[in-house]
Amino acid sequence: EFTLILTIEPLDSIVQPLWPVVDGSTGFLLGGSHNGEWVDPFVALKSLQDGARPYQVYTGNGFWGTATGQPPTMPWAGPCGGTPVVAFAPGLDLTGAIAIVAPWEAAPRQPEALSPDNAEYQNAVGELLAAQGIAEPVIELTAVQRIDLEGDGVDEVLIVANHLTGLGNGLPAANAGDYSLVALRQVVNGVVQTTLLASNIYPEAAELVDPVQYNLLALLDLNGNGQLEIVVEGWQYEGRFVMVFELLNGAVSLALTAGCSQ
């Protein structure tokens, strides 16, 4: 006979200093970091009630500028009720940006854009799709970026591919062979590996599945350890979410996420 004891961290915990991360397009509070450790958005919400903060704003092209963010709130009304939100100045367009409060340089390295016509990366995506059941995929790379994520002198490559022919007809449907994905290509123990970070893949047609279109939003150091996190955005019929992936010693994990669907 065993006795199971669960220790649950209360949601009203407050940590300081707390370095918040916000999705500029929606104001969604993704969470933040404290002493290099990740903090979920609900703990971050409680930790940021002591006043407005100056946020550094970054896009995929680097530093954009600064903006003042108010203490986060958590509205209950509407389709995104229950999602912590940070308000910026009315009329300020931060679409496609990530806002962060941090004493470190969040973009110490900039990615290099590579040609989407590169056969190596097209073949890599084709192999991923074939493994998921699409035998003869239509390869459409929308972005390829090379950067040293871990700061170890070895470059990684991020690949974005989108082929969603079922969208745009008024219904959230997918045709056979449709897909959207973001993949990481890296060298692990001398071997090149391609890993799916986020994906919607449809070997067969499907109706009312609300496909997600994924894009690479930014590559930033969001917890001050000198390594860059991969920020991915996902759009669907009536929803949006953002995911932050961390790469450590060749292993990828989901560090932060927030979003909602109507």
FENBELRA-V371697 format. One record per helix or strand of 3 or more residues. SS is the DSSP state (a for helix, b for strand). FROM is the first residue (numbers start at 1). TO is the last residue. If there is no record, write none. Layout:
SS/FROM/TO
SS/FROM/TO
//
This chain:
b/19/23
b/28/34
b/37/39
a/41/47
b/53/59
b/62/69
b/98/100
a/119/131
b/141/147
b/156/163
b/178/188
b/191/202
b/213/220
b/229/236
b/239/248
b/251/261
//
